[in-house]
Amino acid sequence: HKYARFEGRYSHRSIGGDPLNEGVTTIKYLRKNILETRGKDTDGRWQGRIMMSDGVPGYGTGVYQYEGKSDCGRHEIQVSLDGQTIFVYVLNTSHGKNYTFAYTWNRFHEKA
């Protein structure tokens, strides 16, 4: 399936390309246009789901939830044309204020 190509491990980087919060996201293709996301960073571990848009190529929206605490929100993603970088816009919905953040997930190139 066309969305299965997003499966893999990604490092977290700032928009400028600097490493960010020791973060790693793993994407797994589930079905149709649904991706499962699992991540860890200095704030803990989280998991989520993203629904990719069939009408807008490379675009998807979804939710995330940190494990063991009331910390959740929405992810909005846009995949670069080469598929190596995913631009991530975060809207935290649990902090009681309009907290937003933007960063990237950059594909790890595993050595065989």
Phi and psi in degrees as a GROMACS rama.xvg file:
@    title "Ramachandran Plot"
@    xaxis  label "Phi"
@    yaxis  label "Psi"
@TYPE xy
-63.9397  -25.1615  LYS-2
-87.8542  -12.8317  TYR-3
-63.1886  -23.2806  ALA-4
-65.7725  -14.7161  ARG-5
-83.633  -8.06094  PHE-6
-59.4807  141.537  GLU-7
147.269  -174.727  GLY-8
-107.47  141.117  ARG-9
-132.931  137.211  TYR-10
-86.8113  152.556  SER-11
-90.4208  131.362  HIS-12
-137.106  153.682  ARG-13
-69.2824  166.807  SER-14
-58.2162  -31.2314  ILE-15
-79.0482  -6.41279  GLY-16
101.078  1.10761  GLY-17
-80.3747  145.243  ASP-18
-56.427  145.603  PRO-19
-133.174  125.561  LEU-20
45.3649  29.3906  ASN-21
52.5059  25.9054  GLU-22
-81.1273  146.951  GLY-23
-139.126  135.251  VAL-24
-118.799  137.151  THR-25
-113.978  129.696  THR-26
-110.364  134.057  ILE-27
-127.012  132.486  LYS-28
-77.2491  128.46  TYR-29
-100.494  -57.9902  LEU-30
-171.664  158.079  ARG-31
39.7759  -107.308  LYS-32
-117.046  26.7693  ASN-33
-108.256  129.032  ILE-34
-114.379  140.822  LEU-35
-97.9538  135.842  GLU-36
-119.286  139.368  THR-37
-135.723  134.457  ARG-38
-143.357  164.264  GLY-39
-144.424  145.913  LYS-40
-155.204  -169.691  ASP-41
-66.3686  -13.9637  THR-42
-89.4766  -10.7615  ASP-43
129.767  -159.927  GLY-44
-106.791  145.006  ARG-45
-140.408  163.966  TRP-46
-143.181  158.587  GLN-47
-165.34  -176.59  GLY-48
-136.564  144.105  ARG-49
-128.757  133.468  ILE-50
-103.481  115.471  MET-51
-78.5165  145.548  MET-52
-85.7338  128.068  SER-53
-78.5564  -21.913  ASP-54
-88.1623  -23.4433  GLY-55
-124.66  97.9283  VAL-56
-56.261  135.102  PRO-57
78.1987  9.77164  GLY-58
-119.062  139.662  TYR-59
-153.67  158.824  GLY-60
-134.128  153.069  THR-61
-171.895  -163.964  GLY-62
-130.13  160.156  VAL-63
-140.124  157.27  TYR-64
-145.956  126.592  GLN-65
-72.7285  146.985  TYR-66
-78.6986  135.497  GLU-67
76.8658  9.69573  GLY-68
-156.136  160.297  LYS-69
-83.9568  80.6421  SER-70
-144.427  107.704  ASP-71
-149.28  173.302  CYS-72
174.963  -160.027  GLY-73
-117.785  145.411  ARG-74
-111.936  135.926  HIS-75
-124.19  123.855  GLU-76
-122.635  152.981  ILE-77
-137.922  123.944  GLN-78
-89.0836  133.412  VAL-79
-63.5727  159.373  SER-80
-60.4416  -32.2313  LEU-81
-84.4084  -4.85407  ASP-82
75.7079  4.58206  GLY-83
-91.0121  -21.2376  GLN-84
-126.77  137.637  THR-85
-119.168  119.813  ILE-86
-83.3128  128.826  PHE-87
-120.463  126.56  VAL-88
-110.06  126.159  TYR-89
-111.557  132.355  VAL-90
-122.687  107.984  LEU-91
-79.0468  125.271  ASN-92
-103.399  1.93488  THR-93
-110.269  -4.80779  SER-94
-90.3464  -4.07005  HIS-95
76.4425  11.8244  GLY-96
-146.589  167.57  LYS-97
-82.3376  77.2512  ASN-98
-91.2198  118.669  TYR-99
-126.626  157.565  THR-100
-156.981  146.344  PHE-101
-129.422  137.49  ALA-102
-157.778  -173.614  TYR-103
-127.662  152.95  THR-104
-106.067  122.372  TRP-105
-113.153  125.837  ASN-106
-61.1904  131.968  ARG-107
-76.152  141.704  PHE-108
-104.751  98.2319  HIS-109
-69.5596  140.329  GLU-110
-93.2723  134.345  LYS-111
